[in-house]
Amino acid sequence: MGGLRVPAAPFVVSGPAAVSIRTRLRLSPADAAVLTEVGRILGSLASRDLAVMSRQGRDREAASWAARKRALTAPSSARWAGSVTKATQDQWALARRGQAAEAAWLRGQIARIEDRLSRPVGAKSDKRAGLARGCATRAEWHAKSRRLHALQDRLAAVQEAWTEGRVRVVRGGRKLARLRHHLSEAGLSRHVWRERWQAARMFLAADGESGKRCGNETIRVTDVGQLSIRLPATLAHAANAPHGRYVLDTTVVFPYRAEEWRDRIVADRAVAYRIHHDVLRDRWYVTASWRRAAVPALPVEAALARGVVAVDMNDDHLAVRRLDAHGNPVGRPQSFAYDLSGSAQHRDAQLRHALTRLLHFTRRSGAVAIAVEDLDFTDGAGREQFGRNKRFRRLVSRFPTARLRVRLASMAAEQDVAIVAVDPAYTSQWGAQHWQQPLTTATRRTTRHDAAAVAIGRRALGHPIRRRTAPPPPDRSDRVGHRTGQARPETRGREGTRPRFPGPRTGSVPPGSGAKAGDQRAPNRWGHAAEHVPWHQGIFPLGR
């Protein structure tokens, strides 16, 4: 047990801090033309502001934000300028966090390769001693040394950009920009790509402001669904309402969270809006978002008082087991499948359907908590972690750990279900060791994933993963006395193998005593007496 790490204590995942809802806008051609023109003008201003901010780098002064806002106010408005500069600041900060994450990943990969190159060729790994495996051949050693130099060059470039404050941001998306050179492979024409590119670079977003009418002065949606926007100064001639506003003919109807949204705008609380155009389906959408009040997390003991539904997340399904408060599996195992192939929208829909079925099963079972592993594969998807196993690297890379955890936390908050995160150490191994065979019957086969779900649930409840030692049957001398190897949750090493105690299984005869303690030879055989008194044959034979 000295080489095993101590698992961290389970904790309740905090709920979402914001809410976002979306609905479709059925626009007339005139309204669509006005929104397109407004989005293109504001998009060009956003690109200009991002370029100015990128050139300033880390040496920009505190007054530079105000100067950039004043420069954008004349062609648009003060509120549009504030929204544009705020979005630019967030985009630049996101790129900086991406640089920091890339530098950390490069350092980790470089350290792993250096450890492998320092080992002899063909050397095996030693996890207890902390030694990495060596390269299999001299050719692999040479290839790894070349990759080491390439990663070091990348790290030097990233550190230089970080020091100077330079970021690489593509408004509209880097993937769509690179698609311009592969239109035939993507099956797109130049005209369609140009429309998608312009729609992606449009800017039609405005932050909310509490105390103003309906919570937003730039993009306003009233309680009856009337949508109006403040036009930039260059498009003031297109206004059809006072104060330079343009009212659209459509009516906004939110099919989800409509009452919560209406309560906010009636009270003039801040609501942010974003309007975007889906070129492929030729549809316009509006998204409303706002912050939620911070709700204190439920204590772990209260969340687990009625048992837990444990989930083992896999590449193609969720293995689910219901456990009572004592850590005993209840009912049959459940499996909710999903398919992660295809587009991002398809994968997201598959996850939503699987999590919806999981939440429905949790409510039917009577539990108010779901236990999941606190997985994070961001540092383990590289080739130095799994070697030449490309299939496993691809599986780990596409596993939606972060998206699934965030989606589950947001959906569970609406059902008043707590999410308990547990340490994933050894859950699959110990679950298969202690629970797979005992839960398998002649009519039901328990998989390794089902056993891992049991291990996850028991760790969330504070019980050790291993099963209890069965008490002796009632025909033994101790009768109904419980003799178990159960250890308390705070006992170190409680997951280890139970020691074997010498002596008989029952307490009727103490070790080292009894009529046959001194001679354990087989009875009723020649020269093997069962009695302690030696027996010798007489001088006369027993018979002829």
C-alpha positions as CSV (number, residue, x, y, z in Angstrom):
1,M,0.0,0.0,0.0
2,G,3.0,2.3,0.2
3,G,2.9,3.0,-3.5
4,L,-0.8,3.9,-3.7
5,R,-1.9,7.5,-3.3
6,V,-4.6,8.4,-0.8
7,P,-7.8,9.3,-2.7
8,A,-9.1,12.8,-2.2
9,A,-12.4,13.4,-0.3
10,P,-15.6,13.7,-2.4
11,F,-17.2,17.1,-2.8
12,V,-20.4,18.6,-4.1
13,V,-20.0,20.4,-7.5
14,S,-21.2,23.9,-7.5
15,G,-24.2,24.8,-9.7
16,P,-24.1,27.0,-12.8
17,A,-23.5,30.7,-12.3
18,A,-25.3,31.9,-15.4
19,V,-28.3,31.1,-17.6
20,S,-28.6,31.2,-21.4
21,I,-31.7,30.6,-23.5
22,R,-32.2,30.9,-27.3
23,T,-35.0,31.1,-29.7
24,R,-35.5,31.6,-33.5
25,L,-36.2,34.9,-35.1
26,R,-38.6,34.8,-38.1
27,L,-37.4,37.9,-40.0
28,S,-38.7,39.6,-43.0
29,P,-36.2,40.3,-45.8
30,A,-36.1,44.0,-44.9
31,D,-35.3,43.3,-41.2
32,A,-32.7,40.7,-42.2
33,A,-31.0,43.2,-44.4
34,V,-30.9,45.8,-41.6
35,L,-29.5,43.4,-39.1
36,T,-26.8,42.2,-41.6
37,E,-25.7,45.8,-42.3
38,V,-25.5,46.6,-38.6
39,G,-23.6,43.4,-37.8
40,R,-21.0,44.1,-40.6
41,I,-20.4,47.7,-39.5
42,L,-20.0,46.7,-35.8
43,G,-17.9,43.7,-36.9
44,S,-15.4,45.9,-38.7
45,L,-15.2,48.1,-35.6
46,A,-14.5,45.0,-33.4
47,S,-11.7,43.9,-35.8
48,R,-10.2,47.3,-35.7
49,D,-10.3,47.5,-31.9
50,L,-8.8,44.0,-31.6
51,A,-5.9,45.0,-33.8
52,V,-5.2,48.1,-31.7
53,M,-5.3,46.2,-28.5
54,S,-3.0,43.4,-29.9
55,R,-0.4,46.0,-30.9
56,Q,-0.4,47.6,-27.5
57,G,0.3,44.2,-25.8
58,R,1.1,44.1,-22.1
59,D,2.4,47.7,-22.1
60,R,-0.9,49.3,-22.6
61,E,-2.0,51.8,-19.9
62,A,-5.2,51.8,-17.9
63,A,-6.5,54.8,-19.9
64,S,-6.1,52.9,-23.2
65,W,-9.5,51.2,-22.8
66,A,-11.2,54.6,-22.5
67,A,-9.3,55.9,-25.5
68,R,-10.4,52.9,-27.6
69,K,-14.0,53.4,-26.5
70,R,-14.0,57.1,-27.5
71,A,-12.6,56.2,-30.9
72,L,-15.5,53.8,-31.5
73,T,-18.3,56.0,-30.1
74,A,-18.4,58.4,-33.1
75,P,-19.2,55.8,-35.8
76,S,-21.5,53.8,-33.5
77,S,-22.7,54.9,-30.1
78,A,-21.4,54.9,-26.5
79,R,-23.2,51.7,-25.6
80,W,-22.1,49.8,-28.8
81,A,-18.6,51.0,-28.2
82,G,-18.7,49.7,-24.6
83,S,-20.0,46.3,-25.8
84,V,-17.3,46.1,-28.5
85,T,-14.4,47.0,-26.2
86,K,-15.7,44.6,-23.6
87,A,-15.9,41.7,-26.1
88,T,-12.4,42.5,-27.4
89,Q,-11.0,42.5,-23.8
90,D,-12.6,39.1,-23.2
91,Q,-11.3,37.7,-26.4
92,W,-7.8,38.9,-25.7
93,A,-7.9,37.5,-22.2
94,L,-9.1,34.1,-23.5
95,A,-6.2,34.0,-26.0
96,R,-3.8,34.7,-23.1
97,R,-5.2,31.9,-21.1
98,G,-4.7,29.7,-24.1
99,Q,-1.1,30.7,-24.3
100,A,-0.5,29.8,-20.7
101,A,-2.2,26.4,-21.1
102,E,-0.1,25.7,-24.2
103,A,3.1,26.6,-22.5
104,A,2.2,24.3,-19.5
105,W,1.4,21.5,-21.9
106,L,4.7,21.9,-23.8
107,R,6.7,21.9,-20.5
108,G,5.0,18.6,-19.5
109,Q,5.7,17.0,-22.9
110,I,9.3,18.1,-22.8
111,A,9.8,16.8,-19.3
112,R,8.4,13.4,-20.3
113,I,10.6,13.1,-23.4
114,E,13.7,14.1,-21.5
115,D,12.9,11.4,-18.9
116,R,12.5,8.8,-21.6
117,L,15.7,9.8,-23.4
118,S,17.7,9.6,-20.2
119,R,16.8,6.0,-19.8
120,P,18.6,3.2,-21.6
121,V,17.1,1.9,-24.9
122,G,14.7,-0.9,-24.1
123,A,14.4,-0.2,-20.4
124,K,11.0,-0.8,-18.8
125,S,9.1,1.6,-16.7
126,D,9.1,1.4,-12.9
127,K,6.2,3.2,-11.4
128,R,7.2,2.7,-7.8
129,A,10.6,4.2,-8.4
130,G,9.2,6.9,-10.7
131,L,11.2,5.9,-13.7
132,A,9.8,6.2,-17.2
133,R,10.2,3.6,-19.9
134,G,13.0,3.9,-22.4
135,C,12.7,4.0,-26.1
136,A,12.2,0.6,-27.8
137,T,14.8,1.1,-30.5
138,R,17.6,3.5,-31.5
139,A,15.4,4.8,-34.3
140,E,12.7,5.7,-31.8
141,W,15.3,7.4,-29.6
142,H,16.4,9.5,-32.6
143,A,12.8,10.4,-33.5
144,K,12.1,11.4,-29.9
145,S,15.2,13.6,-29.8
146,R,14.0,15.4,-32.9
147,R,10.5,15.9,-31.4
148,L,12.2,17.3,-28.3
149,H,13.9,20.0,-30.2
150,A,10.7,20.8,-32.1
151,L,8.8,21.2,-28.8
152,Q,11.5,23.3,-27.3
153,D,11.3,25.7,-30.3
154,R,7.5,25.9,-29.9
155,L,7.9,26.6,-26.2
156,A,10.4,29.4,-26.9
157,A,8.0,31.0,-29.4
158,V,5.1,30.8,-27.0
159,Q,7.1,32.3,-24.1
160,E,8.3,35.1,-26.3
161,A,4.7,35.9,-27.4
162,W,3.6,35.8,-23.8
163,T,6.4,38.2,-22.7
164,E,5.5,40.7,-25.4
165,G,1.7,40.3,-24.9
166,R,1.1,39.2,-28.5
167,V,-1.9,36.9,-29.2
168,R,-3.2,35.2,-32.3
169,V,-6.9,35.7,-32.7
170,V,-8.9,35.1,-35.8
171,R,-12.3,36.8,-35.8
172,G,-14.6,34.3,-37.4
173,G,-12.7,31.2,-36.3
174,R,-9.4,29.7,-37.4
175,K,-11.1,26.6,-38.6
176,L,-13.3,28.5,-41.0
177,A,-10.4,30.6,-42.2
178,R,-8.3,27.5,-43.1
179,L,-11.4,26.0,-44.9
180,R,-11.0,28.7,-47.5
181,H,-8.1,26.8,-49.0
182,H,-9.9,23.4,-49.0
183,L,-13.3,24.3,-50.5
184,S,-13.5,21.3,-52.8
185,E,-12.8,18.9,-50.0
186,A,-15.4,20.5,-47.9
187,G,-18.0,20.6,-50.7
188,L,-18.5,24.3,-50.5
189,S,-18.5,27.0,-53.1
190,R,-16.7,30.3,-52.7
191,H,-19.9,32.2,-52.4
192,V,-21.2,30.0,-49.6
193,W,-17.9,30.2,-47.8
194,R,-17.9,34.0,-48.1
195,E,-21.4,34.2,-46.6
196,R,-20.4,32.0,-43.7
197,W,-17.3,34.1,-43.1
198,Q,-19.1,37.4,-43.1
199,A,-21.8,36.0,-40.8
200,A,-19.2,34.7,-38.3
201,R,-17.4,38.1,-38.2
202,M,-20.6,40.1,-37.6
203,F,-21.1,41.7,-34.2
204,L,-24.6,41.9,-32.7
205,A,-24.1,41.5,-29.0
206,A,-24.9,43.8,-26.1
207,D,-24.4,43.5,-22.4
208,G,-27.3,44.2,-20.0
209,E,-27.5,47.0,-17.6
210,S,-29.7,46.9,-14.4
211,G,-31.9,49.9,-13.9
212,K,-32.5,50.5,-17.6
213,R,-35.7,49.7,-19.4
214,C,-36.1,45.9,-19.8
215,G,-32.5,45.5,-18.6
216,N,-30.8,46.5,-21.9
217,E,-30.8,49.8,-23.8
218,T,-28.9,48.6,-26.9
219,I,-30.8,45.4,-27.8
220,R,-34.2,45.6,-26.1
221,V,-36.9,42.8,-25.8
222,T,-40.1,43.8,-24.0
223,D,-42.3,41.5,-22.0
224,V,-44.7,41.2,-25.0
225,G,-41.8,40.0,-27.3
226,Q,-41.1,43.2,-29.2
227,L,-37.4,43.4,-30.3
228,S,-35.7,46.6,-31.1
229,I,-32.0,47.7,-31.5
230,R,-30.1,50.9,-31.3
231,L,-28.7,51.7,-34.7
232,P,-25.1,52.9,-35.1
233,A,-24.7,56.6,-36.1
234,T,-23.8,55.7,-39.7
235,L,-27.2,53.9,-40.1
236,A,-29.4,56.5,-38.3
237,H,-31.3,57.1,-41.5
238,A,-32.7,53.5,-41.4
239,A,-34.5,54.1,-38.0
240,N,-38.2,53.5,-37.8
241,A,-38.7,54.5,-34.1
242,P,-37.6,57.5,-32.0
243,H,-34.1,57.9,-30.6
244,G,-32.4,56.2,-33.5
245,R,-34.0,52.7,-32.9
246,Y,-35.2,50.1,-35.3
247,V,-38.1,47.9,-34.3
248,L,-38.3,44.5,-36.0
249,D,-41.6,43.0,-37.2
250,T,-41.1,39.7,-35.5
251,T,-42.2,38.6,-32.0
252,V,-39.7,37.0,-29.7
253,V,-41.0,33.9,-27.8
254,F,-38.7,31.9,-25.5
255,P,-40.0,28.4,-25.2
256,Y,-37.8,27.7,-22.2
257,R,-37.4,29.7,-19.0
258,A,-39.8,32.3,-20.3
259,E,-41.2,33.1,-16.8
260,E,-37.7,33.6,-15.3
261,W,-36.7,35.8,-18.2
262,R,-39.9,37.9,-18.0
263,D,-39.5,38.4,-14.2
264,R,-36.0,39.9,-14.9
265,I,-37.0,42.3,-17.6
266,V,-40.1,43.5,-15.8
267,A,-37.9,44.3,-12.8
268,D,-35.4,46.1,-15.2
269,R,-32.6,43.7,-14.3
270,A,-29.6,43.2,-16.6
271,V,-30.1,40.7,-19.5
272,A,-27.5,40.3,-22.3
273,Y,-28.5,39.5,-25.9
274,R,-26.7,38.2,-28.9
275,I,-28.1,37.9,-32.4
276,H,-26.5,35.6,-35.0
277,H,-27.2,34.2,-38.4
278,D,-26.9,30.5,-39.4
279,V,-26.1,30.7,-43.1
280,L,-26.4,26.9,-43.7
281,R,-30.0,26.8,-42.6
282,D,-30.7,30.5,-43.3
283,R,-32.1,31.2,-39.8
284,W,-31.6,34.0,-37.4
285,Y,-31.4,33.4,-33.6
286,V,-31.4,35.5,-30.5
287,T,-29.8,34.4,-27.3
288,A,-30.5,35.9,-23.9
289,S,-28.2,35.3,-20.9
290,W,-28.0,36.6,-17.3
291,R,-26.3,35.8,-14.0
292,R,-27.8,33.7,-11.4
293,A,-27.7,34.3,-7.7
294,A,-25.0,32.2,-6.0
295,V,-26.6,29.2,-4.2
296,P,-24.6,27.6,-1.4
297,A,-23.6,24.0,-2.2
298,L,-25.5,21.3,-0.4
299,P,-23.4,19.5,2.3
300,V,-22.1,16.1,1.2
301,E,-23.8,14.3,4.1
302,A,-27.2,15.8,3.3
303,A,-26.9,15.0,-0.4
304,L,-26.0,11.3,0.3
305,A,-28.6,10.7,3.0
306,R,-30.9,8.9,0.6
307,G,-28.2,7.0,-1.3
308,V,-26.6,7.9,-4.5
309,V,-26.7,7.1,-8.2
310,A,-23.2,6.3,-9.3
311,V,-22.1,6.9,-12.9
312,D,-19.0,5.5,-14.7
313,M,-18.4,7.6,-17.8
314,N,-17.2,5.7,-20.9
315,D,-16.6,6.5,-24.5
316,D,-19.9,5.2,-25.8
317,H,-22.2,4.9,-22.7
318,L,-22.9,5.8,-19.1
319,A,-22.8,2.8,-16.7
320,V,-25.2,3.6,-13.8
321,R,-25.8,1.8,-10.5
322,R,-28.1,2.8,-7.7
323,L,-26.6,2.4,-4.1
324,D,-28.4,2.8,-0.8
325,A,-27.0,4.8,2.1
326,H,-25.1,1.8,3.3
327,G,-23.2,1.3,0.0
328,N,-25.2,-1.7,-1.2
329,P,-26.2,-2.0,-4.9
330,V,-29.9,-1.8,-5.4
331,G,-31.8,-2.9,-8.5
332,R,-30.4,-3.7,-11.9
333,P,-27.6,-1.9,-13.6
334,Q,-28.5,0.8,-16.2
335,S,-26.7,1.8,-19.3
336,F,-27.4,5.0,-21.3
337,A,-25.7,5.0,-24.7
338,Y,-24.6,7.9,-26.9
339,D,-22.7,8.3,-30.1
340,L,-19.8,10.8,-30.3
341,S,-19.2,10.6,-34.0
342,G,-20.4,13.2,-36.5
343,S,-20.7,17.0,-36.0
344,A,-20.4,18.9,-32.8
345,Q,-24.2,19.6,-32.8
346,H,-24.8,15.8,-33.1
347,R,-22.4,15.0,-30.2
348,D,-23.9,17.7,-28.0
349,A,-27.4,16.4,-28.7
350,Q,-26.3,12.8,-27.9
351,L,-24.9,13.9,-24.5
352,R,-28.1,15.9,-23.7
353,H,-30.3,12.8,-24.4
354,A,-28.1,10.5,-22.3
355,L,-28.0,12.9,-19.4
356,T,-31.7,13.5,-19.6
357,R,-32.3,9.8,-19.2
358,L,-29.9,9.7,-16.3
359,L,-31.7,12.4,-14.5
360,H,-35.1,10.8,-15.0
361,F,-33.7,7.5,-13.6
362,T,-32.3,9.4,-10.6
363,R,-35.7,11.0,-9.8
364,R,-37.5,7.7,-10.2
365,S,-35.1,5.9,-7.9
366,G,-35.6,8.5,-5.1
367,A,-32.0,9.6,-4.8
368,V,-31.0,13.3,-4.8
369,A,-27.3,12.9,-5.7
370,I,-25.3,11.6,-8.6
371,A,-21.7,10.5,-8.1
372,V,-19.2,11.0,-11.0
373,E,-15.5,10.8,-11.3
374,D,-13.6,14.1,-11.3
375,L,-11.8,13.3,-14.6
376,D,-9.5,15.6,-16.5
377,F,-7.7,14.2,-19.6
378,T,-6.2,17.5,-20.7
379,D,-2.8,16.5,-19.6
380,G,-3.0,12.8,-20.6
381,A,-3.9,12.8,-24.3
382,G,-0.4,13.2,-25.6
383,R,1.7,10.5,-27.3
384,E,4.2,10.4,-24.4
385,Q,1.5,9.3,-22.0
386,F,0.2,6.3,-24.0
387,G,3.1,5.6,-26.4
388,R,2.2,4.2,-29.8
389,N,-1.4,3.3,-28.9
390,K,-3.0,5.7,-31.3
391,R,-6.5,4.2,-30.9
392,F,-6.4,4.8,-27.1
393,R,-5.0,8.3,-27.6
394,R,-7.8,9.1,-30.0
395,L,-10.4,7.7,-27.6
396,V,-9.1,9.8,-24.7
397,S,-8.8,12.9,-26.8
398,R,-12.4,12.8,-27.9
399,F,-13.8,11.8,-24.5
400,P,-16.0,14.8,-23.4
401,T,-15.0,15.0,-19.8
402,A,-15.3,18.8,-19.3
403,R,-18.4,19.2,-21.5
404,L,-20.2,16.3,-19.9
405,R,-19.4,17.5,-16.4
406,V,-20.5,21.1,-17.1
407,R,-23.6,19.9,-18.9
408,L,-24.6,17.5,-16.1
409,A,-24.1,20.1,-13.4
410,S,-26.3,22.7,-15.3
411,M,-29.0,20.1,-16.1
412,A,-29.0,18.6,-12.6
413,A,-29.4,22.0,-11.0
414,E,-32.8,22.4,-12.6
415,Q,-33.9,19.0,-11.2
416,D,-32.6,19.8,-7.6
417,V,-30.1,16.9,-7.9
418,A,-26.6,17.3,-6.4
419,I,-23.5,16.3,-8.3
420,V,-20.8,14.6,-6.1
421,A,-17.3,14.4,-7.6
422,V,-15.0,11.6,-6.4
423,D,-11.4,10.8,-6.9
424,P,-11.0,8.5,-9.9
425,A,-8.0,6.6,-8.5
426,Y,-8.3,2.8,-8.8
427,T,-12.1,2.8,-9.2
428,S,-12.1,0.6,-12.3
429,Q,-9.4,-1.8,-10.9
430,W,-10.8,-2.2,-7.4
431,G,-14.4,-2.3,-8.7
432,A,-13.6,-5.2,-11.0
433,Q,-11.6,-6.9,-8.2
434,H,-14.3,-6.7,-5.5
435,W,-17.6,-6.4,-7.2
436,Q,-17.7,-7.8,-10.7
437,Q,-17.8,-11.5,-9.8
438,P,-20.1,-11.3,-6.8
439,L,-22.7,-9.3,-8.8
440,T,-22.6,-11.7,-11.7
441,T,-25.4,-14.3,-11.7
442,A,-26.6,-17.0,-14.1
443,T,-29.0,-14.7,-15.8
444,R,-27.1,-11.3,-15.5
445,R,-23.5,-10.6,-16.4
446,T,-21.9,-7.7,-14.6
447,T,-19.5,-5.7,-16.7
448,R,-16.3,-4.0,-15.6
449,H,-18.0,-0.6,-16.0
450,D,-20.9,-1.6,-13.8
451,A,-18.5,-2.7,-11.1
452,A,-16.6,0.6,-11.5
453,A,-19.9,2.4,-10.9
454,V,-20.4,0.6,-7.6
455,A,-16.8,1.5,-6.6
456,I,-17.5,5.2,-7.4
457,G,-20.8,5.2,-5.4
458,R,-19.1,3.6,-2.4
459,R,-16.3,6.1,-2.4
460,A,-18.8,9.0,-2.6
461,L,-20.7,7.5,0.4
462,G,-17.5,7.3,2.4
463,H,-17.3,3.5,2.4
464,P,-14.3,1.5,1.3
465,I,-14.6,-0.1,-2.1
466,R,-13.9,-3.6,-1.0
467,R,-16.8,-5.8,0.2
468,R,-17.5,-6.8,3.7
469,T,-16.2,-10.1,5.0
470,A,-19.3,-12.4,5.3
471,P,-20.2,-13.3,8.9
472,P,-20.0,-17.0,9.8
473,P,-23.1,-19.2,9.4
474,P,-25.3,-19.7,12.4
475,D,-24.1,-23.3,13.0
476,R,-20.7,-22.1,14.1
477,S,-19.9,-21.4,17.8
478,D,-20.1,-17.7,17.5
479,R,-23.6,-17.9,16.0
480,V,-24.8,-14.5,14.9
481,G,-21.7,-12.7,16.0
482,H,-20.4,-10.4,13.2
483,R,-16.8,-10.9,12.3
484,T,-16.1,-8.5,9.5
485,G,-13.0,-6.9,8.0
486,Q,-14.7,-3.6,7.6
487,A,-12.6,-0.6,8.4
488,R,-13.7,3.0,9.1
489,P,-13.4,5.5,6.2
490,E,-10.6,7.4,7.9
491,T,-8.4,4.3,8.4
492,R,-5.3,4.4,6.2
493,G,-4.7,1.4,4.1
494,R,-8.2,0.1,4.5
495,E,-8.3,-1.0,0.9
496,G,-5.4,-3.4,1.3
497,T,-5.6,-7.2,1.5
498,R,-6.9,-8.6,4.7
499,P,-4.3,-10.4,6.8
500,R,-4.7,-14.1,7.4
501,F,-5.0,-15.0,11.1
502,P,-3.7,-18.4,12.2
503,G,-5.9,-20.9,14.0
504,P,-9.3,-22.4,13.4
505,R,-12.1,-20.3,11.9
506,T,-14.4,-20.7,15.0
507,G,-13.7,-19.7,18.6
508,S,-14.7,-23.0,20.1
509,V,-11.1,-24.4,20.2
510,P,-8.2,-22.0,20.8
511,P,-5.1,-22.4,18.6
512,G,-2.6,-25.0,19.8
513,S,-4.9,-27.1,21.9
514,G,-7.3,-30.0,21.5
515,A,-7.1,-33.7,21.4
516,K,-5.5,-33.8,17.9
517,A,-3.3,-30.7,18.2
518,G,-0.1,-32.7,18.5
519,D,-0.7,-35.2,15.7
520,Q,-2.4,-34.1,12.5
521,R,-1.7,-37.3,10.6
522,A,-4.4,-39.1,8.9
523,P,-6.3,-41.5,11.2
524,N,-7.1,-45.2,10.7
525,R,-4.0,-46.0,8.6
526,W,-1.0,-48.2,9.3
527,G,1.3,-46.3,11.6
528,H,-0.9,-43.3,11.7
529,A,-2.9,-43.4,14.9
530,A,-5.6,-40.9,15.8
531,E,-5.0,-41.4,19.6
532,H,-2.1,-39.9,21.5
533,V,-1.3,-43.3,23.2
534,P,1.1,-45.2,20.9
535,W,-0.2,-48.6,19.7
536,H,2.0,-51.6,18.9
537,Q,1.1,-54.9,17.3
538,G,1.5,-58.0,19.5
539,I,3.6,-61.1,18.7
540,F,0.6,-63.0,17.4
541,P,-0.9,-62.2,14.1
542,L,-4.5,-61.0,14.0
543,G,-5.6,-63.9,11.8
544,R,-4.8,-66.1,9.0
